[in-house]
Amino acid sequence: MKNIVVILLVGLCKASVTAGNFKPTVIAFGACAHENKPQPIWDAIVNAKPDLFIFAGDNIYADTEDMEVMKAKYAKLAAQPGYKSLLETCPVLATWDDHDFGVNDGGKHYSMKKESAEVFLDFFGVPNSDPRRARDGIYASKMFGPKGRKVQIILLDTRYFRDDLDKYAKGESKPKDIVGWYKPTKDTSRTLLGEAQWSWLEEELGKSAEVRIIVSSIQVVSWEKGMECWGNMPHERDRLFKLIDKTNANGCFFISGDVHFTELSVAKGEGPYPLYDLTASGLNQSPGESWYKSINSYRLSNKVYAGRNFGLIQINWKGKDTTITLQGRKESGEIAHEEVLPLSRLK
């Protein structure tokens, strides 16, 4: 059996970090930070003393084809006092979701995706030598820590290559507790990641690491809400789970954003071992309607909170079995929900 993987659903990177002896054991993440609204949650994030912060998407609400407008909105994020404090505390990695990509629920047909990617990479300080500067999309991977305690962070791009989604037709009846408007497609030719990113991901999962965090801007495990998620393309979700098995990538878990609340979901019996997805979303965005009450048969009991929130991952290498603690935290810093996973469970 190979080394352990934690899959985190998000993108890269503000402050540049290198592998070496950098050992992130406390990793904070979040999504959905509107640049025109106050962002007091950064105080709690900084107080958690993370070694690393990951943006999981909707880092700004650009929603534009005008790159000057997009740059101005990133400038508002950069001017947030709390975000400035974070940058003095730890490095930042990032991926995007739809609003910072440039269009609500957008995919490959967004006309300014190349230009938007350039603005994103510039803002997050990605050097010209980085592979992302020479290829389409913003997917990336970083490896940290010494041999035997390697942590790999995989940042997926769920926007640049994504095909269209199927919607419920006007007047079409939806199952109970469906709050969104999308339904799973039966067209297996559609892609979420694109073949180039799929090939890259297989190579990354084949590398040696003890813990891997795969960041996805949209939820991976939960799919019943009718919102954007991997389950809108069931064949792609299944392909991801099978790829983890094929590459013997033990220790995987996902992190995701998008939905404006925090919850913990787990898929059992669909992959080589239980696959967890910690969602943290709503750094300063409140849940729309009753989204957090929507159906999710994968949710662990009581592992949900609807207020503004962030996620925290704590890796404890001490003892016979390394543990990974997954938390959803409130704007105050208080723990909203928590699950402690022995790394041996993720094999």
C-alpha positions in Angstrom: 0.0 0.0 0.0 1.2 3.4 -0.9 1.5 6.6 1.1 -1.5 8.5 2.5 -3.4 11.1 0.6 -5.5 14.0 1.8 -7.4 15.7 -1.0 -8.2 19.3 -0.6 -10.6 21.0 -3.0 -9.2 24.5 -3.8 -6.2 26.4 -5.9 -2.7 28.1 -5.3 -0.7 30.4 -4.2 -0.1 33.8 -2.5 3.1 33.7 -0.6 5.7 31.4 -2.2 6.7 28.4 -0.2 9.1 25.6 -0.9 9.3 22.0 0.3 12.5 21.7 2.3 11.8 21.4 6.0 8.5 23.3 5.9 6.1 21.1 7.8 2.5 22.3 7.8 0.7 20.7 10.7 -2.1 23.3 11.1 -3.8 24.2 7.8 -6.7 26.7 7.6 -8.9 27.1 4.6 -12.0 28.9 3.5 -14.1 30.2 0.6 -16.6 32.8 -0.4 -15.2 36.2 0.7 -17.0 39.1 -0.8 -14.5 42.0 -1.2 -17.2 44.7 -0.6 -18.1 43.3 2.8 -16.3 43.4 6.1 -14.1 40.3 6.8 -13.7 40.0 10.6 -13.2 36.3 10.3 -9.5 36.8 9.6 -8.8 37.5 13.2 -10.0 34.0 14.2 -8.0 32.4 11.4 -4.8 34.2 12.4 -5.5 33.3 16.1 -5.6 29.6 15.1 -1.9 30.0 14.2 -2.0 28.1 10.8 1.2 27.1 9.1 -0.6 27.5 5.8 -3.9 29.0 4.5 -5.8 27.7 1.4 -8.3 29.7 -0.5 -10.9 27.2 -1.9 -12.5 29.6 -4.4 -14.8 32.6 -4.7 -11.9 34.5 -3.2 -13.5 37.6 -4.7 -16.8 38.1 -6.5 -15.5 39.4 -9.8 -18.4 38.3 -12.1 -17.0 40.3 -15.0 -15.3 40.1 -18.4 -13.4 43.3 -17.7 -10.0 42.5 -16.3 -9.5 46.0 -14.9 -12.7 45.5 -12.8 -11.3 42.1 -11.7 -8.0 43.6 -10.7 -9.7 46.3 -8.7 -11.7 43.7 -6.8 -8.5 41.7 -6.0 -7.1 45.0 -4.7 -10.0 45.3 -2.3 -9.1 41.8 -0.9 -5.5 42.8 -0.6 -6.5 45.9 1.4 -8.6 44.0 3.9 -6.7 44.5 7.3 -7.4 40.9 8.4 -6.0 39.5 5.2 -2.9 41.6 5.5 -2.4 40.1 9.0 -2.8 36.6 7.6 -0.1 37.2 5.0 2.2 38.2 7.8 1.4 34.9 9.6 1.6 32.2 6.9 1.8 31.4 3.2 -1.3 31.2 1.1 -2.3 28.8 -1.6 -5.4 29.2 -3.7 -7.7 27.8 -6.4 -10.8 29.5 -7.9 -14.5 28.9 -8.1 -17.0 30.5 -10.4 -17.1 34.1 -9.1 -13.4 34.7 -9.1 -13.1 32.7 -12.4 -15.3 35.4 -13.8 -18.9 34.2 -14.3 -21.5 32.6 -12.0 -21.6 28.8 -12.4 -19.2 29.3 -15.4 -17.2 26.7 -17.2 -15.1 26.4 -20.4 -17.3 28.8 -22.4 -16.3 31.8 -20.4 -14.7 34.1 -23.0 -12.0 35.6 -20.7 -10.7 32.5 -19.0 -7.1 32.9 -20.2 -7.0 36.5 -19.1 -8.7 35.7 -15.8 -6.1 33.0 -15.1 -3.3 35.5 -15.7 -4.9 38.0 -13.2 -5.3 35.2 -10.7 -1.7 34.0 -11.0 -0.4 37.6 -10.8 -2.4 38.3 -7.6 -1.2 35.2 -5.9 2.4 35.8 -6.8 3.0 32.7 -9.0 6.4 33.1 -10.5 7.0 33.0 -14.3 8.9 29.7 -14.0 5.8 28.0 -12.5 4.2 25.4 -14.9 0.8 27.2 -14.6 2.2 30.0 -16.6 2.8 27.8 -19.6 -0.4 25.7 -19.6 -4.2 26.2 -19.6 -6.0 26.2 -16.2 -4.7 27.0 -12.7 -4.4 23.5 -11.3 -1.2 22.8 -9.2 0.4 20.7 -6.6 2.8 21.4 -3.7 4.7 18.9 -1.6 5.9 19.8 1.9 7.8 18.1 4.7 10.6 15.6 5.2 10.6 12.0 4.1 8.1 10.0 6.1 6.0 13.1 6.9 5.2 14.4 3.4 2.1 16.5 2.9 0.9 16.9 -0.7 -1.6 19.6 -1.5 -3.4 19.2 -4.8 -5.3 22.2 -6.1 -7.9 21.3 -8.7 -9.3 23.6 -11.3 -13.0 22.8 -11.7 -13.8 25.7 -14.0 -11.5 26.2 -16.9 -12.3 22.9 -18.7 -15.7 22.1 -17.4 -18.5 21.2 -19.8 -22.1 22.4 -19.5 -24.3 21.0 -16.7 -27.9 19.7 -17.0 -30.6 21.7 -15.3 -34.1 20.9 -14.2 -36.5 22.2 -16.9 -39.0 24.8 -16.0 -42.0 23.1 -14.4 -40.1 19.8 -14.0 -40.6 18.3 -10.6 -37.6 17.9 -8.3 -37.0 15.3 -5.6 -37.8 16.6 -2.1 -35.2 18.8 -0.3 -33.4 19.7 -3.6 -32.5 23.3 -3.2 -30.5 23.8 -6.4 -31.3 23.6 -10.1 -28.8 21.0 -11.5 -29.2 17.3 -12.0 -26.8 14.5 -12.8 -26.1 14.2 -16.5 -26.2 10.9 -18.4 -23.7 12.2 -21.0 -20.5 10.5 -20.2 -18.6 12.4 -22.8 -18.7 15.6 -20.6 -15.7 16.4 -18.5 -15.2 18.4 -15.3 -11.4 18.5 -15.3 -10.4 17.9 -18.9 -8.0 15.2 -20.1 -4.8 17.2 -19.6 -5.7 17.8 -15.9 -6.8 14.2 -15.4 -3.4 12.9 -16.7 -1.6 15.4 -14.5 -3.6 14.3 -11.5 -2.8 10.6 -12.0 0.9 11.5 -12.0 0.5 13.5 -8.9 -1.3 10.8 -7.0 1.5 8.4 -7.9 4.1 10.5 -6.0 5.2 9.5 -2.6 3.5 11.3 0.3 2.0 10.4 3.7 -0.9 12.9 3.6 -2.5 14.4 0.5 -5.1 17.2 0.6 -7.0 17.6 -2.6 -8.8 20.9 -2.9 -11.9 21.2 -5.0 -13.9 24.4 -5.1 -17.1 22.4 -5.4 -18.2 19.5 -3.2 -16.9 16.1 -4.1 -18.7 13.6 -1.9 -22.1 15.3 -1.4 -24.2 15.5 -4.6 -27.9 15.5 -3.8 -28.5 19.2 -3.2 -29.0 20.2 -6.8 -26.1 22.6 -6.5 -22.8 22.6 -8.4 -20.9 19.5 -7.4 -19.0 16.5 -8.8 -22.2 14.5 -8.7 -23.5 16.6 -11.6 -21.1 14.4 -13.7 -21.4 11.1 -11.9 -18.9 9.5 -14.3 -16.3 12.1 -13.3 -16.9 11.6 -9.6 -16.6 7.8 -10.1 -13.4 8.3 -12.1 -11.8 10.3 -9.3 -12.6 7.7 -6.7 -11.3 4.9 -9.0 -8.1 6.9 -9.7 -7.3 7.0 -6.0 -7.7 3.3 -5.9 -5.7 2.7 -9.1 -2.7 4.8 -7.9 -2.8 3.2 -4.4 -3.0 6.7 -3.0 -3.8 6.1 0.6 -4.7 8.8 3.1 -6.8 10.9 0.8 -9.4 13.4 1.9 -11.0 16.4 0.2 -11.7 19.9 1.2 -14.3 22.1 -0.6 -16.2 25.4 -0.5 -19.0 27.0 -2.5 -22.2 26.3 -0.5 -22.0 29.0 2.2 -22.0 26.7 5.2 -19.7 24.1 6.7 -20.3 20.3 6.9 -18.4 17.1 6.9 -19.4 14.3 4.5 -18.1 10.8 3.9 -18.5 8.3 1.1 -18.2 4.7 2.3 -18.0 1.8 -0.1 -17.5 4.0 -3.2 -13.7 4.2 -3.1 -10.8 2.1 -1.7 -11.5 3.4 1.8 -13.8 6.0 3.4 -13.5 9.3 1.5 -14.1 12.4 3.6 -15.0 15.9 2.3 -14.7 18.8 4.7 -16.6 21.8 3.3 -16.0 25.3 4.7 -17.6 28.1 2.9 -18.8 31.6 3.8 -15.8 33.5 5.1 -18.2 36.5 5.0 -21.2 35.1 3.1 -24.3 33.8 4.8 -26.1 30.7 3.5 -28.7 31.4 0.8 -32.3 30.4 1.7 -32.1 27.1 3.6 -29.2 25.5 1.7 -27.7 24.0 4.8 -31.0 22.2 5.4 -30.9 20.5 2.0 -30.5 16.7 1.7 -27.1 15.2 2.2 -27.2 11.5 3.0 -23.4 11.5 3.2 -23.2 14.1 6.0 -22.0 12.9 9.4 -24.5 13.5 12.1 -24.6 17.1 13.4 -21.5 18.0 11.4 -23.1 21.1 9.9 -23.1 24.8 10.8 -24.8 27.6 8.9 -22.9 30.7 10.1 -19.8 32.3 8.7 -17.0 29.9 9.0 -13.6 28.5 8.0 -12.0 25.1 8.1 -9.1 23.9 10.1 -7.0 20.7 9.6 -4.6 19.6 12.3 -2.1 16.8 11.6 -0.6 15.1 14.7 2.3 12.9 13.8 3.0 11.8 17.4 2.1 8.3 18.6 1.7 5.0 16.8 -1.0 6.3 14.5 -1.0 9.8 13.0 -4.3 11.6 13.4 -6.0 14.2 11.2 -8.5 16.5 12.9 -11.0 18.1 10.7 -12.9 21.1 12.0 -15.5 23.6 10.9 -15.0 26.8 12.9 -17.2 29.7 13.5 -16.4 33.4 12.8 -15.5 33.6 16.5 -13.0 30.8 16.2 -15.2 28.4 18.3 -15.3 24.9 17.0 -18.6 24.2 15.2 -18.0 20.6 14.5 -15.0 18.2 14.6 -13.9 14.8 13.6 -10.6 13.1 14.5 -9.5 10.6 11.8 -6.7 8.0 12.5 -4.6 8.0 9.3 -4.8 4.2 9.3 -8.6 4.6 8.5 -7.6 6.2 5.1 -6.1 3.1 3.6 
